[in-house]
Amino acid sequence: MPLNRRRFLALALGWPVVASAATTNATLNVEPPDLVETLLSRAHIPRYSTELWLMIDDQASSLSVFRGETQLEYFAPISLGRAGAKTQRVMGDNVTPLGEFRINRFNYESRWHIFLGIDYPTPAHARMALEKGIYSQRDYEAYFDYYRRYGHPPQNTALGGAIGIHGIGSGDPDIHGRYHWTQGCVAVTNEQIERLAELVDVGTRVVIR
């Protein structure tokens, strides 16, 4: 991988620039670690005492709003992807991606009432895709070229995109309360997404675990 892409990844993930993990693991003939799970191990720690951030818990089907370590709001049940939540997602598999994200856009004209987009796929997801053969080296380099040029990840690669937090629009509240029904997004009620839109901003950190 060209040096500038290694440096971009290291900067995005807070790593030192080191030799390729894929090359190292291939030499040792071991399975590469799950990078997203490694990052999630410390994602629940507030970045500073007054940080406003969101925690989405797959097991509890809940969404919590925190200010530092203080819980301000708790929404449950919420709905996630029909195929569950995993660290590795590909286009069309109806999986909610686990990981640490940032809200990067608002859409108040969404069919789902309000849509809060997140910056999936992150550099960590791209790195895992390369290591697992979902991305070719060319795909991987194109990902970072796009990210550097536009300031957000591409949405039409093998990893898919258009992931965010949204309401149910004109959907059935009973189905929402009983099933995971989305194509990979996180869904809350229309009243809850209105409340979230009041609290969060572009750049708010979102942890899905």
C-alpha positions, 0 to 999 in steps of 0.5 A, spaced: 500 500 500 502 506 498 505 510 504 500 516 503 494 511 504 498 508 510 498 514 513 491 516 512 489 510 515 493 511 521 491 518 522 484 516 521 484 510 527 489 513 531 495 508 530 502 509 528 504 508 521 507 500 521 508 495 516 502 492 513 498 488 518 495 483 512 502 482 510 504 480 517 499 476 518 500 472 512 507 471 514 505 468 520 499 464 517 494 467 522 487 470 522 488 477 522 484 480 529 477 483 528 479 491 528 472 493 529 472 489 535 478 492 538 476 499 537 470 498 540 473 495 546 474 502 548 469 506 545 464 506 551 469 511 554 467 518 553 472 522 549 471 528 555 467 529 561 462 533 557 462 529 550 455 528 548 455 521 544 450 515 543 451 508 545 446 503 541 446 496 544 445 490 539 443 485 545 439 490 549 435 493 542 436 500 546 439 507 544 442 511 550 444 518 549 450 520 554 453 526 556 460 524 559 458 518 563 451 521 565 445 517 561 440 523 558 435 519 554 434 511 553 430 509 548 428 501 547 426 497 544 429 500 537 430 496 531 436 494 527 438 490 521 433 484 519 440 480 519 443 482 525 449 486 527 456 484 525 463 488 525 463 486 517 457 488 513 457 487 505 452 491 500 445 488 501 446 483 506 441 487 511 446 487 517 447 493 521 455 495 522 458 495 529 463 500 530 464 507 532 462 512 527 460 520 527 454 523 524 455 526 518 449 529 515 441 530 516 435 529 512 429 532 514 425 530 508 427 522 509 421 517 508 423 515 515 421 522 518 428 524 519 435 521 517 441 522 521 447 519 517 453 516 519 460 515 516 460 508 514 464 505 512 469 507 516 477 506 515 477 500 520 471 497 516 475 498 509 481 495 512 478 489 514 474 488 508 481 488 505 484 483 509 478 478 508 478 479 501 472 483 500 476 489 497 481 488 492 488 492 493 485 497 488 478 498 491 482 499 498 486 505 495 480 507 491 476 508 498 481 512 501 482 516 494 475 518 495 475 519 502 481 524 502 477 528 496 470 528 499 471 528 506 466 522 507 467 515 505 464 512 498 457 509 499 457 505 493 462 500 494 462 492 496 461 494 503 454 498 502 452 505 505 446 509 506 447 507 514 444 512 519 439 513 525 432 514 523 424 514 525 419 509 522 415 514 517 409 511 516 411 504 518 407 500 523 409 502 530 407 495 532 412 491 527 417 496 530 416 494 537 417 487 536 422 486 530 428 488 527 426 490 520 431 495 517 436 494 511 442 495 516 440 502 519 438 503 526 430 505 527 427 509 533 420 512 533 418 518 530 418 522 536 424 519 538 428 521 532 425 528 533 428 528 540 435 526 537 435 531 532 435 536 537 440 533 541 446 531 536 450 535 531 454 533 525 460 530 528 457 527 534 460 520 536 455 514 535 457 507 538 454 501 535 456 495 539 
